Amino acid sequence: MVKHIVLFKFKKTGDIASVKAVMQEFKSALEALKDKIPFLRFIEVGINENPKEDFDMCLVTEFDSMEDLANYAVHPDHVAATRIIKDIKEGRACVDYTF
């Protein structure tokens, strides 16, 4: 099994309510992938509630293999979800490991 953990950092400029709305839309789109991508074994998405931390959102997913993870990365529904944050994403950190 492969665990894929991603942290997202969003721009702090502009209307905070708009950024939060985009974050919620992104969270919902990611969570909907469970019903669209059969090889996605687990997904959890969290919006950070601690303003003292650097990252704003986390994504935890699980796959049977690195090949499944690679297929997830290019899956049209996943790509569409990532487009939601294209204008507010400032940074991203990722760890993939087997367990």
Backbone torsions as a table, in degrees:
resi	resn	phi	psi	omega
1	MET	NA	149.1	179.4
2	VAL	-121.1	130.6	174.1
3	LYS	-104.6	130.9	-178.0
4	HIS	-118.2	113.2	-178.4
5	ILE	-117.8	125.9	-178.8
6	VAL	-127.3	135.8	173.4
7	LEU	-112.4	136.4	-179.6
8	PHE	-117.1	140.6	174.2
9	LYS	-119.7	131.5	-177.4
10	PHE	-112.6	153.8	179.8
11	LYS	-62.6	140.0	-178.8
12	LYS	-96.3	8.5	179.2
13	THR	-90.1	159.8	177.1
14	GLY	85.0	-165.3	-176.6
15	ASP	-76.0	116.1	-178.2
16	ILE	-60.3	-39.0	179.6
17	ALA	-62.6	-37.5	178.5
18	SER	-67.1	-41.9	178.4
19	VAL	-62.5	-44.4	179.1
20	LYS	-63.0	-36.8	178.2
21	ALA	-65.7	-40.2	177.8
22	VAL	-66.2	-40.6	178.1
23	MET	-60.6	-43.2	179.8
24	GLN	-66.5	-39.1	177.5
25	GLU	-63.2	-42.8	178.3
26	PHE	-63.1	-45.0	178.3
27	LYS	-57.6	-47.1	-179.7
28	SER	-63.7	-40.9	179.7
29	ALA	-65.3	-41.2	178.2
30	LEU	-64.9	-45.6	-178.8
31	GLU	-63.1	-30.4	179.1
32	ALA	-70.1	-16.5	-179.6
33	LEU	-64.2	-24.7	-179.8
34	LYS	-57.6	-34.4	179.9
35	ASP	-88.8	-7.2	-175.6
36	LYS	-109.7	-23.2	-176.1
37	ILE	-119.7	103.4	-172.1
38	PRO	-63.8	-26.3	-178.9
39	PHE	-90.5	3.9	172.2
40	LEU	-83.2	107.4	-173.2
41	ARG	-81.5	-32.2	-176.2
42	PHE	-154.7	143.7	173.4
43	ILE	-146.3	138.4	174.8
44	GLU	-142.9	133.6	-178.9
45	VAL	-128.1	130.6	179.6
46	GLY	-128.9	140.1	174.0
47	ILE	-100.5	125.1	-176.4
48	ASN	-63.6	131.9	178.8
49	GLU	-105.0	-0.9	-178.5
50	ASN	-102.6	104.6	-176.4
51	PRO	-67.1	-10.6	179.6
52	LYS	-81.7	-10.2	-178.6
53	GLU	-93.0	158.5	-174.3
54	ASP	-80.0	-33.1	-175.0
55	PHE	-99.9	150.6	-172.0
56	ASP	-103.4	-22.1	-176.2
57	MET	-152.4	149.7	174.7
58	CYS	-129.2	151.9	177.4
59	LEU	-131.1	129.3	175.6
60	VAL	-124.5	123.3	177.7
61	THR	-132.6	160.0	177.6
62	GLU	-133.2	142.7	-179.3
63	PHE	-137.4	160.6	177.4
64	ASP	-72.6	-27.7	-173.8
65	SER	-153.8	165.5	174.6
66	MET	-65.4	-30.8	177.2
67	GLU	-63.7	-42.5	176.7
68	ASP	-62.9	-40.0	177.1
69	LEU	-61.7	-43.5	178.3
70	ALA	-62.3	-39.3	177.9
71	ASN	-68.2	-35.4	175.7
72	TYR	-61.6	-42.4	-176.7
73	ALA	-59.2	-32.4	-177.6
74	VAL	-106.2	2.2	179.9
75	HIS	-61.8	133.3	-176.4
76	PRO	-55.1	-36.5	179.0
77	ASP	-70.2	-35.9	176.4
78	HIS	-68.7	-44.8	179.0
79	VAL	-59.8	-42.3	178.1
80	ALA	-61.5	-40.7	179.0
81	ALA	-63.5	-41.2	-177.8
82	THR	-66.8	-25.9	178.9
83	ARG	-66.0	-22.3	-179.0
84	ILE	-59.8	-35.6	-175.0
85	ILE	-101.1	8.0	-173.2
86	LYS	-56.4	-32.6	-177.2
87	ASP	-88.2	-13.6	-177.7
88	ILE	-115.8	-9.4	-177.2
89	LYS	-71.5	126.8	177.4
90	GLU	-104.7	-35.4	-178.2
91	GLY	-159.5	166.1	-177.8
92	ARG	-151.3	139.4	173.5
93	ALA	-129.5	144.7	-174.9
94	CYS	-143.6	144.5	171.3
95	VAL	-134.8	131.8	174.3
96	ASP	-122.8	128.3	178.7
97	TYR	-146.3	156.3	177.8
98	THR	-93.7	151.0	179.1
99	PHE	-145.9	NA	NA
